[in-house]
């Protein structure tokens, strides 16, 4: 079975200011390793990160807009099904 092709800006965004990637379908956030790979063994859902003030304070304005876009869609019930 072929793996789905994931597209930056549709399926995920790299949040460079906090060294993480958000899955725009699930809201899962995973760290980006120094070599650019994603550590899928670690991570949290955006709801779990909401109380981490250091993480939120470190977000750039652009990354904050990406998170706000996800939260806006998520809170309206438009979560897409995970592949």
FIFIGU-224587 format. One line per 4 residues: number of its first residue (from 1); for each residue x, y, z of N, C-alpha, C, CB. Coordinates in steps of 0.02 Angstrom, whole numbers. Glycine has a CB too. Example, Ala and Ser with C-alpha at 12.3 -4.5 7.8 and 13.67 -1.06 7.14 Angstrom:
REM residues 2
1	660/-284/390/615/-225/390/660/-165/390/565/-224/452 | 642/-112/354/684/-53/357/645/2/394/704/-30/286 .
REM end
This chain:
REM residues 83
1	42/-59/0/0/0/0/44/62/0/-48/0/60 | 30/109/-43/69/171/-47/55/216/12/53/208/-113 | 108/251/35/100/298/89/69/363/60/169/313/124 | 26/395/98/-1/458/73/53/512/69/-59/482/118 .
5	46/557/23/92/612/17/66/668/61/100/636/-58 | 108/690/108/88/744/152/117/810/126/113/731/224 | 77/862/129/96/926/99/103/979/154/45/948/46 | 162/1011/157/173/1067/203/122/1121/187/246/1094/197 .
9	87/1145/238/38/1197/229/-33/1171/222/56/1238/169 | -40/1107/210/-107/1077/207/-112/1024/262/-121/1046/137 | -67/977/261/-69/922/309/-30/937/373/-41/859/277 | 22/977/368/63/993/426/98/1060/416/115/938/438 .
13	120/1087/471/162/1147/469/220/1137/517/121/1211/489 | 279/1159/496/336/1160/541/333/1225/580/403/1152/502 | 333/1220/645/332/1277/690/404/1290/711/285/1266/753 | 440/1327/669/512/1334/678/531/1367/744/541/1373/621 .
17	489/1412/768/507/1449/829/509/1404/890/457/1504/841 | 474/1348/889/474/1301/945/501/1232/926/404/1294/974 | 529/1227/865/560/1164/844/512/1105/842/617/1148/888 | 452/1118/816/400/1066/816/362/1066/750/351/1077/874 .
21	324/1012/740/280/1006/682/210/991/707/305/951/633 | 161/1026/680/91/1013/697/57/977/640/53/1078/715 | 23/924/655/-19/888/607/-86/924/605/-27/811/626 | -103/953/549/-163/994/543/-227/952/542/-160/1036/481 .
25	-221/887/537/-280/843/539/-296/822/611/-269/782/496 | -244/811/650/-254/783/717/-239/831/774/-212/722/725 | -199/882/762/-178/927/815/-120/901/855/-235/941/860 | -90/846/832/-32/818/866/30/860/849/-20/744/845 .
29	71/872/899/132/911/890/191/868/911/129/978/932 | 240/864/865/299/822/876/362/865/868/301/762/826 | 414/849/907/476/887/900/512/871/834/522/871/959 | 547/921/809/589/912/751/661/904/776/584/974/700 .
33	692/848/756/761/834/776/809/882/741/780/761/760 | 870/886/765/920/931/735/935/912/663/984/929/775 | 927/849/645/940/829/576/879/840/530/961/755/573 | 825/870/558/766/885/518/713/831/517/787/899/449 .
37	728/773/546/677/720/549/628/735/606/711/650/559 | 571/703/603/519/713/653/522/656/703/449/718/620 | 519/672/767/519/620/819/447/603/836/558/644/882 | 421/552/803/352/531/813/343/491/878/329/490/754 .
41	399/475/912/392/440/976/377/488/1033/456/401/992 | 389/552/1022/374/604/1071/321/650/1042/438/644/1091 | 288/685/1084/239/733/1060/178/736/1104/219/717/990 | 137/784/1089/76/796/1128/23/823/1081/89/845/1186 .
45	-38/820/1103/-92/853/1067/-93/926/1089/-162/818/1081 | -115/969/1045/-117/1041/1060/-154/1055/1125/-150/1079/1002 | -206/1017/1140/-243/1027/1203/-199/1016/1264/-304/981/1205 | -150/971/1258/-105/957/1314/-52/1011/1323/-72/889/1304 .
49	-38/1047/1269/14/1099/1271/-14/1166/1295/46/1106/1201 | -80/1172/1295/-110/1237/1311/-88/1265/1378/-185/1231/1310 | -66/1223/1425/-45/1247/1490/30/1259/1495/-66/1199/1543 | 67/1246/1441/140/1256/1440/155/1328/1418/175/1204/1393 .
53	160/1373/1466/168/1444/1451/234/1459/1416/163/1485/1514 | 287/1422/1432/352/1434/1399/347/1419/1325/407/1390/1431 | 312/1365/1307/304/1346/1237/265/1400/1200/268/1278/1230 | 211/1423/1230/170/1475/1198/207/1540/1191/106/1486/1237 .
57	245/1558/1242/284/1621/1240/338/1619/1186/315/1635/1308 | 363/1560/1171/417/1552/1121/390/1553/1049/454/1488/1134 | 325/1546/1039/297/1545/971/307/1612/937/223/1528/974 | 329/1609/875/333/1670/834/263/1691/815/377/1660/771 .
61	256/1751/790/190/1776/769/161/1732/714/195/1849/745 | 203/1712/666/179/1669/611/157/1601/638/234/1660/559 | 198/1571/681/180/1506/708/116/1510/751/237/1478/750 | 108/1565/786/47/1576/825/-15/1579/780/52/1641/867 .
65	-8/1610/721/-63/1613/673/-82/1543/649/-44/1658/613 | -32/1500/638/-45/1431/616/-83/1394/671/22/1395/600 | -61/1400/733/-95/1368/788/-166/1394/795/-56/1378/854 | -174/1460/790/-241/1489/795/-287/1464/740/-236/1566/792 .
69	-260/1454/680/-300/1428/625/-323/1357/640/-260/1429/559 | -277/1316/665/-296/1248/684/-350/1249/738/-235/1208/708 | -338/1288/790/-386/1290/846/-454/1316/824/-359/1335/902 | -455/1363/779/-518/1390/753/-558/1335/718/-505/1448/705 .
73	-525/1297/676/-558/1242/640/-576/1185/687/-514/1216/584 | -531/1169/733/-542/1114/780/-601/1129/826/-478/1102/823 | -605/1189/851/-658/1207/897/-726/1210/862/-643/1274/929 | -725/1219/796/-787/1220/757/-807/1149/736/-780/1264/697 .
77	-767/1100/753/-785/1031/737/-765/1008/668/-857/1022/745 | -715/1042/638/-694/1023/571/-632/979/570/-682/1085/530 | -619/942/623/-561/898/624/-568/846/569/-553/864/694 | -517/842/528/-518/793/473/-500/724/500/-469/813/417 .
81	-523/674/466/-507/606/486/-432/592/475/-550/554/447 | -403/556/522/-333/537/515/-327/483/462/-303/514/583 | -276/487/419/-267/438/366/-255/371/398/-208/457/319 .
REM end
